[in-house]
């Protein structure tokens, strides 16, 4: 399931309209996102949003933030440290892939 499909499904499960959810999600300047922007996100017509908005979607839709980062193709801020050795990153991704495969069994 894509980022947009996940947001749409969670919104419907929460019993919210696009207009209702859009009013709850605030941009950096404090203004709400537009229902059209949310519609575009849900239909995967836009790239997944910033960390600021991801946090709010997770809270409002009761979704795990790490899962939204995964669907958005982003790394959480605490993992964006550029001092990791390439070998360590490679080992971590192998373990991550293995864990996901095992969880699907």
C-alpha positions as CSV (number, residue, x, y, z in Angstrom):
1,X,0.0,0.0,0.0
2,X,1.3,3.4,-0.9
3,X,1.7,6.4,1.4
4,X,-1.4,8.1,0.0
5,X,-3.5,4.9,0.1
6,X,-2.5,4.4,3.8
7,X,-3.5,8.0,4.7
8,X,-6.8,7.7,2.9
9,X,-7.7,4.4,4.5
10,X,-6.7,5.6,8.0
11,X,-8.7,8.8,7.4
12,X,-11.8,6.8,6.4
13,X,-11.4,4.5,9.4
14,X,-11.3,7.5,11.7
15,X,-14.5,8.7,10.2
16,X,-13.0,12.0,8.9
17,X,-13.7,13.8,5.7
18,X,-10.7,15.2,3.7
19,X,-11.9,18.6,4.8
20,X,-11.9,17.6,8.5
21,X,-8.5,16.1,8.4
22,X,-7.0,18.9,6.3
23,X,-8.2,21.4,9.0
24,X,-6.3,19.5,11.7
25,X,-3.0,19.3,9.8
26,X,-1.0,22.5,10.2
27,X,1.9,23.8,8.0
28,X,4.9,25.4,9.6
29,X,3.2,28.8,9.5
30,X,0.2,27.5,11.4
31,X,-2.2,27.5,8.5
32,X,-4.1,24.3,7.7
33,X,-3.2,22.3,4.7
34,X,-5.8,22.5,1.9
35,X,-8.3,19.7,1.2
36,X,-7.0,19.7,-2.3
37,X,-3.4,19.1,-1.1
38,X,-4.7,16.2,1.1
39,X,-6.6,14.8,-1.9
40,X,-3.4,15.0,-4.0
41,X,-1.4,13.2,-1.3
42,X,-4.1,10.5,-1.0
43,X,-4.0,9.9,-4.7
44,X,-0.2,9.9,-4.8
45,X,-0.1,12.9,-7.0
46,X,2.4,14.6,-4.6
47,X,5.5,13.5,-2.9
48,X,5.0,12.5,0.8
49,X,5.2,15.6,3.0
50,X,7.8,16.9,5.4
51,X,8.6,15.5,8.8
52,X,6.5,18.3,10.4
53,X,3.4,17.1,8.6
54,X,4.2,13.4,8.9
55,X,4.2,13.8,12.7
56,X,0.7,15.3,12.6
57,X,-0.7,12.6,10.3
58,X,0.7,10.0,12.6
59,X,-1.0,11.6,15.6
60,X,-4.3,12.5,13.9
61,X,-4.7,9.1,12.3
62,X,-3.2,6.9,15.0
63,X,-0.5,5.5,12.7
64,X,3.0,4.6,13.8
65,X,5.3,7.4,12.8
66,X,8.1,5.1,11.8
67,X,5.7,3.3,9.4
68,X,4.8,6.7,7.7
69,X,8.5,7.4,7.3
70,X,9.0,4.0,5.7
71,X,6.1,4.6,3.3
72,X,7.3,8.1,2.6
73,X,10.8,6.8,1.7
74,X,12.4,9.0,4.4
75,X,14.6,8.4,7.4
76,X,13.6,9.7,10.8
77,X,15.6,12.6,12.0
78,X,17.5,10.5,14.5
79,X,18.8,8.3,11.7
80,X,20.0,11.1,9.5
81,X,23.4,11.2,11.1
82,X,26.0,11.4,8.3
83,X,28.8,10.0,10.5
84,X,27.7,6.4,10.1
85,X,30.2,4.2,8.4
86,X,28.9,2.8,5.0
87,X,29.5,-0.8,6.3
88,X,27.3,-0.1,9.4
89,X,24.5,1.2,7.2
90,X,24.7,-1.8,5.0
91,X,24.5,-4.2,7.9
92,X,21.6,-2.3,9.4
93,X,19.6,-2.5,6.1
94,X,20.3,-6.2,5.7
95,X,18.9,-6.8,9.2
96,X,15.9,-4.6,8.4
97,X,15.1,-6.5,5.3
98,X,15.5,-9.9,7.1
99,X,13.2,-8.7,9.9
100,X,10.5,-7.6,7.4
101,X,10.7,-10.9,5.6
102,X,10.5,-12.9,8.8
103,X,7.5,-10.9,10.0
104,X,5.6,-11.8,6.8
105,X,5.8,-15.5,7.4
